[in-house]
Amino acid sequence: MFSLIPCVAGCGQAALSGAKTCALHSMNQELETLRFLQIFQQQRTIKDLNLAGLTFEAVDFSQKRFFGCNFSHARFIRCIFSGVFVRMSFFDFVECLECDFSHSDMQFVSFGGSHIQDCTFEGSELVHVNFGGSRITDCTFNNSNLYNSRFVNANLRSVDFIDCNIKKTFFVRAMQEGVSFRSSNTAEAVFELGEGL
């Protein structure tokens, strides 16, 4: 798991991996981002990095393998995550705009409190993934396995879950507008507390 070395600015946040400050107090966030992009170019497997708060635009993360990484509060704009393999990583409070997560394999990952818009997760394995409290708009999860994932208190607008496995997936207190569950096993999902527990 990524180390929690405190930011020297005394802000209480963890410093970026290999740096002395967090992204907010970095003298040059773009340079920090470029440093991590070089790591991504050289390595397919990325472990134990703290990249919280950085912005990634038009980056191809496809086929990368992430273990124990922290992307919390990061921004992803038009990035490609197709075919990524992610375990035990944090994407809490991220902003994902026009990103492609299709055919990804994610387990024990958290997108809690995130803003996800115009993204696709089609054909993915999203097992034990937390989307609690997230705003998800104009996205598709079609043909995905969402077993035991969480959309508790999420705001779902124009989202498709067509032909998905949503067994033990929690949608408790989720706001839904224009959401389709066509051909998905809704009887095995949990929409209200007390169901299927």
Secondary structure, DSSP 8 states (H G I E B T S, - for coil): -----B-TT-SSSB--TTSSS-STT-S-HHHHHHHHHHHHHH-SEEES-B-TT-EEES-B-TT-EEES-B-TT-EEES-B-TT-EEEEEE-TT-EEES-B-TT-EEEEEE-TT-EEES-B-TT-EEEEEE-TT-EEEEEE-TT-B-TT-B-TT-EEEEEE-TT-B-TT-B-TT-EEES-B-TTS-GGGSBSSTTS--
